[in-house]
Amino acid sequence: MTPPTTPTETRDRTVDLAALRRVAFGAAYRMLGSVTEAEDVAQDAMLRVAPEGRLPADVRNAEAYTTTVATRIALDVLRSARVRRESYVGEWIPEPLVGDVVAPVPGRDAARHAELADDLSTAFLVLLEKLTPAERAAFLLHDVLGYPHRQSARVIGTTELAARQLASRARRRIDAARDEALAVRSGARSDPHASELVSRFIAATEEGDVDALIGMLADDVVIAGDGGGNVPPGFSITRPVAGRDAVAKLLVGFARRSAPAHLEPATVNGLPGMVVHADPAIGGGIVGAYSVATAHGRITAVYGVINPDKLRHLGRLADLDLMAAAVKDAGRRRRSSQEPPA
């Protein structure tokens, strides 16, 4: 059921149900890191928030009420998903959001809008994966969305003291994970070099220019890939690779395999990134989406999602088997051209 886009009158004020659905989706996506699951939560939440297309008469803050309902539903979903994620093949990276990730909500100023967009960055969501479901809810509600601990406690189903302790423990775990450098919430939103860096990164990768790549990567840069065990061999790394030289050589190695694909700049989870498209010669389609974290004019992390199950919401997908065959054929031709004549 899709809520109407026209405003609804409730208690002598106008409520935009479509905007509230976006609020529900944003809360659920921060909790789950899954577009598909967040959409399901948002739909369920709106059926509870506005039955028959109208808010309950006693609701004073529609956005807060919607966030509460969506977070509570998402918390139950996340608890049931933990075992599945723990057995996931390779790195688990959130499903990418391409384009504008936070639509404006009435009453929210521009600065707050930008902060919430930054809190959807892949790097930040990867950090949140270190938390238990209850810690994640307590941290997001208090530290990100500004809920008092007593309200967070009601959402989570615990005491105010326990909610405060959960948020504090989450903060410490996030700081520890940040220090391990797998993911850095780097404030890339304020990095004026981010878009230019990504454009140069795309050019250097496609040209196989190792020196240019090394010049734009941070010393401790990390690249992580999520294929979920659903892609042909060689299409995704199975564990993160760290270090400027290692990451540069890995990227150039991928480019030199002559995969029939090209990179296009895009906004991924609110920050500059790129989407990989298969070439028209093999039918086109999306191969993967990459989120790029930057700080101080350097690229600090690259997160690639290649698992087709996590890309279906973006549009038509490439035929990876055709791509793999094309790469194999290109390799054969390259080797043949390098063989000395008989």
Secondary structure as UniProt FT lines:
FT   STRAND          8..10
FT   TURN            11..12
FT   STRAND          13..15
FT   HELIX           17..32
FT   HELIX           35..49
FT   HELIX           51..53
FT   TURN            57..58
FT   HELIX           62..86
FT   TURN            106..107
FT   HELIX           110..118
FT   TURN            119..120
FT   HELIX           122..128
FT   TURN            129..130
FT   HELIX           133..139
FT   HELIX           140..144
FT   HELIX           149..156
FT   HELIX           160..180
FT   HELIX           188..190
FT   TURN            192..193
FT   HELIX           194..207
FT   HELIX           210..216
FT   STRAND          217..226
FT   TURN            228..229
FT   TURN            233..234
FT   STRAND          241..242
FT   HELIX           244..256
FT   TURN            257..258
FT   STRAND          261..268
FT   TURN            269..270
FT   STRAND          271..278
FT   HELIX           280..282
FT   STRAND          286..295
FT   TURN            296..297
FT   STRAND          298..305
FT   HELIX           308..310
FT   HELIX           312..314
FT   HELIX           320..338
//
